[in-house]
Amino acid sequence: MAAGQDKRNKATWSKAELNQLGKVPDSVLARRTGRTITEVVAMRESRRIRLRTGPRRWTADEIRLLGKFTDMELSRRLARHRTEVRRQRIALHIPAAIPRPRFREWTHDEDLLLGKMPDELAAQRLKRTLESVKNRRAILGIPKPDPKHKRWKPEEDQLLGTIADEEISRLTGHPLGSVRVRRSKLGLTDPTSRPFWTPEEERLLGVETDAEVAQRLGRSVDSVKYRRKLLGLPAKPAPNPRAARPFAAWEDRMLGSAPDQEVATKLNRDLWPVIERRRKLKIPVFGTTVRPWTRDEDALLGTMTDKRLARRLKRSYDAVAGRRINKGIPPFNPKRKPWRPEDDQVLGTCPDEQIAMLLGRTLTSVKSRRKMLGIVTLHPKHRPFTPEEDAQLGTATDEEIANRLERDRATVTGRRLKLGITAAAANRPWTAEEDARVGTMPDKDLAVRIGRARGAVCVRRQQLGRPACNPVWKPWTEEDKALLGKFPDTEVAKRTGHPVNSVRNTRWSLGIGYEKPAHRSWTKEEDALLGTLSDREVAQKIDRTFGAVRARRVEFGLKDPSVRPRWTPEEDRLLGTAPDVEVAGRLQRMLAPG
């Protein structure tokens, strides 16, 4: 399987697979094509295709690229849909990078070609797009040539209902399902289908067995069985071949005296009736000796495991286990401790956890024993609320009531909410010292120091008309705003002390862009140099990276002049006819070292 996977990974990419790059997640495409995720990511990145992201706002840098590239190219670069790019460009009244060609009217000769050949071939011959050819053909009402679903002809319709659907499918070439749908649409019946049940046929149901009725009427057993159940008629029981002839006394005496197959042959019976009769009379199989159990063996049951006792008594495991179960003896368990009367007296006097630790038992064993004896614990883990306790809920704060009832505050709050009782407000007046501290520190810190809720501190601060104290937030000054766009956001954040996200959001809100953007647009002079020199020379001359130059050249479909062309058959024939140095000089190729 690993060899097949390696072979698949080395296979070339088809056009359909390449069209899915960036449109579906890499993991999904890898599973569909049988490739690894690493291979899918490498192919997508080599074609500079980004994964599509969710809706997002247009940035100033993205808006400046509108109209400089085609909508298709820009949608691929920005990882946006082509329709989204086109709508944004039209909304900003930006002309397209490549103007749309003038609409060419359809001629009469072009219309005559539609429907006589596939749409792809017609589009190639007429030098039009495939969508344009399909739309024109649909407007004129011309059927698609060589359609996938073949139309029905009048002579084919005449065959429907006269012969079987399978035969019509073979003669006409239509699928069997299409034949059945066409016949049903025309209201025709299948000539091979069985007619409805007649009263004479229905009178046979239940009188004879279903198999006999099916054989007499030429119908299937399932059809007969379904019709009988539909009419509510009981089925006639079929004769049981095993119990057809009762066993005589002399036949019973032969059971177990020889193998069952031999006894069945002597009695002229089937094998299974003989086996069932022998089992019913509890006669052992021929050749087996039944050893009775002694008192000493019965006394050993339950004192050790069944497997160990079976080896000791030289009996089978099933025989030992069956004997123990019939005697009502529990299985041997060295960890099992019998309950003593003094142990039962301790149950319910303490929590089950403490009793389990005291007796050296599991908590489940203690609970099961206590419930089996019907003992109620005097120290339940979950103490139910009494009516007196419920009457106190809502009369004071939950914390005060929890201290009174010796309960947890969360338990008191949950009980109050379950009963639908509103909480009592802690009407603690604000002091002058507390009001003086409001707004001097974050609400969360002040709430902890003065013992109030955070929401109460926030409401009090708003009543006093004081702003929130945020030690991280810093107001923007005119000097700080003057730095926006002149330096990168990270540099402005270091100089002003603002977070990077705050710097970026402020610059976007003011509509300020970079004076020296990291992505510089290509000029016509720079594009003219592509393909005339090597990528590294062009990169040094126009002060761009090697990767950017190579990507721009590949985008225009230009070749790198520094790359040597492939070897031609004429050059291959020169090899070996002269020394390598002389051949390298003739072909202007480099001589490999060694």
C-alpha positions in Angstrom: 0.0 0.0 0.0 2.9 2.3 0.7 4.3 1.7 -2.8 0.9 2.7 -4.3 0.8 5.8 -2.2 4.4 6.8 -3.3 3.3 6.2 -6.9 0.2 8.4 -6.5 2.3 11.2 -4.9 4.6 11.2 -8.0 1.7 11.3 -10.4 1.1 14.5 -12.5 -1.7 16.9 -11.5 -4.7 16.9 -13.7 -6.5 20.0 -14.8 -9.5 19.2 -12.5 -7.2 18.8 -9.5 -5.4 22.1 -10.2 -8.7 24.0 -10.5 -9.6 22.9 -6.9 -6.5 24.5 -5.4 -7.4 27.3 -3.1 -11.2 26.6 -3.5 -11.3 23.8 -1.0 -9.3 23.2 2.1 -5.9 21.5 1.6 -6.8 18.5 3.8 -10.0 17.9 1.8 -8.2 18.1 -1.5 -5.5 15.7 -0.2 -8.1 13.2 0.8 -9.9 13.5 -2.6 -6.8 13.1 -4.7 -5.0 10.6 -2.5 -2.0 12.9 -1.9 -0.4 14.2 1.2 -1.2 17.6 2.7 2.4 18.7 2.3 2.3 18.0 -1.5 -1.0 19.9 -1.9 0.4 22.9 0.0 3.6 22.9 -2.0 1.7 22.8 -5.3 -0.7 25.6 -4.2 2.2 27.8 -3.0 4.2 27.2 -6.1 1.2 28.5 -8.1 0.9 31.4 -5.7 -2.7 30.5 -4.8 -4.0 31.6 -1.4 -6.7 30.0 0.5 -9.9 31.9 0.5 -10.8 33.7 3.8 -14.1 35.0 5.2 -15.5 38.5 4.5 -13.2 41.3 5.6 -12.9 45.0 5.1 -10.9 46.5 2.2 -7.7 48.1 3.2 -6.1 51.1 1.5 -3.3 49.0 0.0 -5.8 46.7 -1.6 -7.8 49.5 -3.0 -4.7 51.0 -4.6 -4.2 47.7 -6.5 -7.6 47.9 -8.2 -7.3 48.6 -11.9 -3.6 47.8 -12.0 -4.2 44.0 -12.5 -7.0 42.0 -14.0 -9.8 41.1 -11.6 -8.9 37.5 -11.9 -5.2 38.1 -11.0 -6.1 40.5 -8.2 -8.6 38.1 -6.7 -5.9 35.4 -6.6 -3.4 37.7 -5.0 -5.8 39.1 -2.4 -7.5 35.7 -1.8 -10.9 37.3 -2.6 -13.6 36.2 -5.0 -13.5 37.6 -8.5 -17.0 39.0 -8.2 -16.1 40.8 -4.9 -13.1 42.4 -6.6 -15.2 43.5 -9.7 -17.9 45.0 -7.5 -15.5 47.0 -5.4 -13.7 48.3 -8.5 -17.0 49.3 -10.2 -18.2 51.0 -6.9 -15.1 53.1 -6.8 -15.4 53.9 -10.6 -12.0 52.5 -11.4 -11.5 51.2 -14.9 -10.4 47.7 -15.6 -6.7 47.0 -16.3 -7.6 45.3 -19.5 -10.7 46.9 -21.1 -13.4 44.5 -22.1 -13.4 43.9 -25.8 -16.2 45.3 -27.9 -19.2 43.0 -28.1 -19.3 41.1 -31.3 -22.8 40.5 -32.7 -23.8 37.0 -33.7 -24.0 36.4 -37.5 -26.4 34.1 -39.3 -23.6 31.8 -40.3 -22.5 31.5 -36.7 -26.0 30.6 -35.5 -26.1 27.8 -38.1 -23.1 26.1 -36.6 -24.7 25.9 -33.1 -26.0 22.4 -32.3 -24.1 20.7 -35.1 -20.9 20.2 -33.1 -20.0 20.2 -29.4 -20.1 23.6 -27.7 -16.4 23.4 -26.9 -15.5 22.9 -30.6 -17.9 25.7 -31.7 -16.4 28.1 -29.2 -12.9 27.3 -30.4 -13.9 27.7 -34.1 -15.8 30.9 -33.6 -13.2 32.3 -31.2 -15.9 32.9 -28.5 -16.1 31.8 -24.9 -17.9 28.6 -24.0 -20.4 30.5 -21.8 -21.3 32.7 -24.8 -21.9 29.7 -27.1 -24.1 28.0 -24.5 -26.1 31.1 -23.8 -26.7 31.7 -27.5 -27.7 28.1 -28.2 -30.1 28.2 -25.2 -31.7 31.5 -26.5 -32.3 30.0 -29.9 -33.8 26.9 -28.4 -31.3 24.6 -30.1 -30.8 21.2 -28.3 -27.4 20.2 -27.1 -25.5 18.0 -29.6 -24.8 14.5 -28.4 -26.7 15.0 -25.2 -26.0 12.7 -22.2 -29.7 11.8 -22.0 -31.0 10.6 -25.4 -34.4 11.7 -26.5 -37.2 9.2 -27.0 -38.4 8.7 -30.6 -42.0 7.9 -31.6 -41.1 4.4 -32.7 -39.4 3.8 -29.4 -42.5 4.9 -27.5 -44.6 2.4 -29.5 -42.5 -0.5 -28.0 -43.3 0.5 -24.4 -45.8 -1.9 -22.7 -45.6 -4.5 -25.5 -42.5 -6.3 -24.3 -40.4 -6.4 -21.1 -38.6 -3.3 -20.0 -35.2 -5.1 -20.0 -35.7 -6.0 -23.7 -36.7 -2.5 -24.6 -33.6 -1.2 -22.8 -31.4 -3.6 -24.8 -33.0 -2.6 -28.1 -33.1 1.1 -27.7 -30.0 1.7 -25.7 -31.9 3.6 -23.0 -31.2 2.8 -19.3 -33.6 0.5 -17.6 -34.6 3.2 -15.2 -35.3 5.6 -18.1 -37.5 2.9 -19.7 -39.6 2.4 -16.6 -40.0 6.2 -16.0 -41.0 6.7 -19.6 -43.6 3.9 -19.5 -45.1 5.1 -16.2 -45.2 8.7 -17.6 -47.3 7.4 -20.6 -49.6 5.4 -18.3 -48.6 2.0 -19.7 -48.3 -1.2 -17.6 -45.5 -3.8 -17.6 -46.7 -6.8 -19.6 -44.5 -9.1 -17.4 -46.1 -8.0 -14.1 -48.6 -10.4 -12.4 -52.3 -9.6 -12.6 -54.4 -8.8 -9.6 -55.5 -11.6 -7.2 -58.8 -13.3 -8.2 -61.3 -14.5 -5.6 -60.5 -18.1 -6.6 -56.8 -17.6 -5.8 -57.6 -15.9 -2.5 -59.7 -18.8 -1.4 -56.6 -21.0 -1.5 -54.8 -18.8 1.0 -54.5 -20.4 4.5 -56.0 -23.7 3.3 -52.7 -24.9 2.0 -49.2 -24.0 2.9 -47.7 -20.8 1.3 -45.2 -22.9 -0.6 -47.9 -25.2 -2.1 -50.1 -22.2 -3.0 -47.1 -20.4 -4.7 -46.3 -23.5 -6.7 -49.9 -24.0 -7.8 -50.5 -20.3 -8.8 -47.1 -19.7 -10.3 -46.4 -16.9 -7.9 -43.5 -16.3 -5.5 -43.7 -17.4 -1.8 -43.2 -13.8 -0.6 -46.1 -12.6 -2.8 -48.4 -15.3 -1.4 -47.3 -14.7 2.2 -47.8 -10.9 1.8 -51.3 -11.3 0.3 -52.3 -13.7 3.1 -51.1 -11.4 5.8 -52.9 -8.5 4.1 -56.2 -10.4 4.3 -55.6 -11.4 7.9 -55.6 -15.2 7.2 -53.6 -17.6 9.5 -50.9 -19.6 7.8 -51.2 -23.4 7.6 -48.2 -24.9 9.5 -45.9 -26.8 7.4 -45.3 -30.4 8.4 -42.1 -30.8 10.6 -40.0 -33.5 9.1 -38.2 -34.0 12.4 -41.4 -34.7 14.4 -43.3 -36.5 11.7 -43.0 -40.0 13.2 -43.1 -40.4 17.0 -40.4 -42.5 18.7 -41.3 -46.0 19.9 -40.1 -47.5 23.2 -37.6 -49.9 21.4 -36.2 -46.8 19.5 -35.7 -44.9 22.7 -33.6 -47.9 24.1 -31.3 -47.6 21.1 -30.5 -44.0 21.8 -26.9 -43.6 23.3 -26.0 -47.1 22.5 -24.1 -46.1 19.4 -23.2 -42.8 17.7 -26.2 -40.6 16.7 -25.5 -40.9 13.0 -25.4 -44.7 13.2 -28.6 -44.8 15.3 -30.3 -42.5 12.8 -29.3 -44.8 9.9 -30.6 -47.9 11.8 -33.9 -46.2 12.6 -34.3 -44.7 9.1 -34.5 -41.1 10.6 -32.8 -37.8 10.2 -29.8 -37.0 12.4 -31.4 -34.0 14.2 -34.6 -35.8 15.4 -32.3 -38.4 17.0 -30.2 -35.8 18.7 -33.2 -33.8 20.0 -34.8 -37.0 21.3 -31.6 -38.1 23.1 -31.2 -34.7 24.7 -34.8 -34.6 25.8 -34.4 -38.0 27.6 -31.1 -36.8 29.1 -29.2 -39.7 27.6 -25.4 -39.0 27.4 -23.5 -39.1 24.1 -22.2 -42.5 23.2 -18.6 -43.1 24.3 -18.7 -40.5 27.2 -18.5 -41.7 30.8 -20.4 -39.6 33.4 -18.5 -39.5 36.7 -20.8 -38.6 39.6 -19.8 -35.8 42.1 -18.7 -36.9 45.6 -19.3 -35.0 48.8 -15.6 -34.1 49.1 -15.7 -32.6 45.5 -18.8 -30.6 46.4 -17.1 -29.3 49.5 -14.3 -27.8 47.4 -16.6 -25.7 45.2 -16.2 -22.0 45.8 -13.0 -22.5 47.9 -10.8 -21.8 44.8 -11.2 -20.6 41.3 -13.2 -22.9 38.9 -10.2 -23.3 36.6 -7.9 -24.3 39.4 -10.5 -26.7 40.8 -11.1 -28.2 37.3 -7.4 -29.0 37.0 -7.4 -30.5 40.5 -10.4 -32.7 40.0 -9.6 -33.5 36.4 -12.9 -32.2 35.2 -13.8 -29.7 32.6 -14.2 -26.0 33.5 -17.9 -26.0 32.3 -18.6 -29.0 34.5 -17.2 -27.3 37.6 -18.8 -23.9 36.9 -22.2 -25.6 36.2 -22.0 -27.7 39.4 -21.2 -24.6 41.5 -24.0 -22.5 40.0 -26.5 -25.4 40.5 -25.5 -25.6 44.2 -25.9 -21.8 44.6 -22.3 -21.3 45.7 -20.8 -17.9 44.8 -17.5 -17.8 42.9 -14.3 -17.7 44.7 -13.0 -14.2 45.3 -10.0 -13.8 47.7 -10.7 -10.0 48.1 -14.3 -10.7 49.0 -15.0 -10.1 52.7 -18.3 -11.4 54.3 -20.4 -8.9 56.1 -20.5 -9.5 59.9 -23.3 -8.4 62.2 -21.0 -5.9 63.9 -20.2 -4.4 60.4 -23.9 -4.0 59.7 -24.4 -2.1 63.0 -21.9 0.6 61.9 -23.8 1.4 58.7 -25.6 4.8 58.7 -23.9 6.1 61.9 -21.2 7.9 59.8 -20.8 9.0 56.2 -20.3 6.1 53.8 -16.8 7.3 53.0 -15.7 7.1 56.6 -17.3 3.6 57.1 -15.6 2.4 53.9 -12.2 3.5 55.3 -13.0 2.0 58.7 -14.0 -1.4 57.4 -11.5 -1.5 54.6 -14.2 -1.8 51.9 -15.1 0.0 48.8 -17.5 2.9 48.8 -19.8 1.1 46.4 -19.9 -2.0 48.6 -20.9 0.1 51.6 -23.6 1.9 49.8 -25.0 -1.3 48.3 -25.1 -3.0 51.7 -26.7 -0.1 53.4 -29.4 0.3 50.7 -30.1 -3.5 50.7 -30.7 -3.4 54.5 -32.8 -0.2 54.2 -30.6 1.9 56.5 -30.8 5.7 56.0 -27.5 7.5 56.6 -27.6 10.1 59.4 -25.0 12.2 57.7 -26.0 12.7 54.1 -23.7 14.4 51.7 -26.5 16.4 50.2 -28.6 17.7 53.1 -32.1 18.6 51.8 -33.6 22.1 52.6 -36.2 22.2 55.3 -39.3 24.5 55.1 -37.8 26.7 57.8 -34.6 27.1 55.8 -36.6 27.9 52.6 -38.5 30.7 54.5 -35.2 32.4 55.2 -34.2 32.7 51.6 -34.3 36.2 50.2 -34.6 37.8 53.7 -30.8 38.6 53.6 -27.9 38.2 51.3 -27.0 34.7 50.3 -23.7 34.9 52.1 -25.3 35.8 55.4 -28.0 33.0 55.0 -25.2 30.5 54.1 -23.4 31.4 57.4 -26.6 31.0 59.4 -27.5 27.6 57.8 -23.9 26.3 57.7 -24.2 25.8 54.0 -22.2 26.8 51.0 -23.1 30.2 49.4 -23.5 28.6 45.9 -25.9 26.0 47.4 -28.0 28.8 48.9 -28.0 30.8 45.7 -29.0 27.7 43.6 -31.9 26.9 45.9 -33.1 30.5 45.9 -33.0 30.6 42.1 -34.8 27.3 41.8 -37.7 28.6 44.0 -37.8 31.9 42.1 -37.0 34.1 45.1 -35.3 37.4 44.4 -32.1 38.2 46.1 -32.0 40.7 48.9 -29.9 43.7 48.1 -27.1 44.5 50.4 -28.1 48.1 51.0 -24.7 49.3 52.2 -24.3 53.0 51.8 -21.3 54.4 50.0 -19.0 56.3 52.3 -17.0 59.4 51.5 -13.7 57.5 51.5 -15.1 54.9 49.0 -16.4 57.6 46.7 -13.0 59.3 46.8 -11.3 56.1 45.5 -13.8 55.5 42.7 -12.1 56.1 39.3 -8.5 56.1 40.7 -8.0 52.5 39.9 -9.7 49.8 37.7 -13.2 48.8 38.9 -12.1 45.2 39.4 -9.3 46.2 41.8 -11.4 48.6 43.7 -14.2 46.1 44.1 -11.8 43.6 45.7 -10.4 46.2 48.1 -13.7 47.6 49.4 -15.6 44.3 49.3 -18.2 45.2 46.7 -19.3 43.7 43.4 -17.6 44.9 40.2 -20.9 45.9 38.7 -21.8 48.0 41.8 -18.4 49.9 41.5 -19.0 50.5 37.7 -22.6 51.9 38.4 -21.3 54.1 41.2 -18.5 55.5 38.9 -21.0 56.3 36.2 -23.3 58.0 38.7 -20.4 60.2 39.8 -19.6 61.0 36.1 -16.0 59.8 36.3 -14.1 58.0 33.5 -12.8 54.5 33.9 -9.2 54.1 34.9 -7.3 52.1 32.3 -3.5 52.2 32.9 -2.9 50.6 29.5 -4.9 53.1 27.4 -3.1 56.3 26.4 -4.7 59.2 24.6 -3.4 60.2 21.1 -1.6 63.5 20.8 -1.0 65.5 17.6 2.7 64.6 17.8 1.8 60.9 17.9 -0.6 61.2 15.0 2.1 63.0 12.9 4.2 59.9 13.0 1.5 57.7 11.5 2.4 56.5 7.9 5.9 57.8 8.0 7.3 54.8 9.9 6.1 51.2 10.2 3.4 50.5 12.8 5.8 48.6 15.0 8.3 51.6 15.0 5.5 54.0 15.8 4.3 51.8 18.6 7.8 51.8 20.1 8.1 55.6 19.9 4.7 56.5 21.2 4.1 53.7 23.7 0.8 52.7 22.0 0.0 49.0 21.2 0.6 47.9 17.6 -3.1 47.2 17.0 -4.0 50.7 18.4 -1.5 52.3 15.9 -2.9 50.3 13.0 -6.5 51.0 13.8 -5.9 54.7 14.3 -4.0 55.0 11.0 -6.8 53.2 9.2 -9.5 55.4 10.8 -7.6 58.5 9.7 -7.2 57.1 6.2 -3.4 57.4 6.3 -1.2 55.1 4.2 2.5 54.3 4.2 4.7 56.9 2.4 7.2 54.1 1.6 5.1 51.0 1.3 6.8 47.6 1.5 5.0 46.5 -1.7 6.1 48.9 -4.5 4.1 48.8 -7.7 5.9 47.8 -11.0 6.6 50.4 -13.6 6.6 50.0 -17.3 10.4 50.5 -17.4 10.8 47.7 -14.9 8.5 45.4 -16.8 10.5 46.0 -20.0 13.6 44.7 -18.4 12.0 41.3 -17.6 13.3 38.5 -19.9 16.2 40.6 -21.3 18.6 39.9 -18.5 18.8 37.2 -15.8 16.5 37.5 -12.8 19.4 38.3 -10.5 20.7 41.1 -12.7 17.3 42.6 -13.0 16.8 42.4 -9.2 20.0 44.2 -8.6 19.3 46.9 -11.2 15.8 47.8 -10.0 16.4 47.1 -6.3 13.9 44.3 -5.9 14.2 40.8 -4.5 15.1 37.8 -6.7 11.8 36.1 -5.8 9.7 39.1 -6.8 11.5 39.4 -10.2 11.1 35.8 -10.9 7.4 35.8 -10.0 6.7 38.9 -12.1 8.5 37.3 -15.1 6.5 34.0 -14.8 3.3 36.0 -14.5 4.0 37.5 -18.0 5.0 34.2 -19.4 8.6 35.2 -20.2 11.7 33.0 -20.1 14.9 33.5 -18.2 17.7 34.1 -20.7 20.3 32.8 -18.3 18.7 29.3 -18.4 20.2 27.1 -21.0 17.7 25.5 -23.4 17.3 21.7 -23.6 19.6 19.5 -25.6 18.5 19.1 -29.2 19.0 15.8 -31.2 21.7 17.6 -33.3 23.6 18.5 -30.2 23.4 15.0 -28.8 24.8 13.6 -32.1 28.0 15.8 -31.6 28.8 14.2 -28.3 31.7 11.7 -28.6 32.7 12.9 -32.1 35.3 15.3 -30.7 36.9 16.1 -27.3 34.5 17.5 -24.7 36.3 20.9 -24.6 35.9 21.3 -28.3 32.2 20.3 -28.2 31.6 22.7 -25.3 33.2 25.5 -27.4 31.0 24.8 -30.4 27.8 24.6 -28.5 28.7 27.4 -26.1 27.9 25.2 -23.1 29.8 24.8 -19.8 32.2 21.8 -19.4 31.2 19.9 -16.3 34.2 19.4 -13.8 35.7 15.9 -13.5 
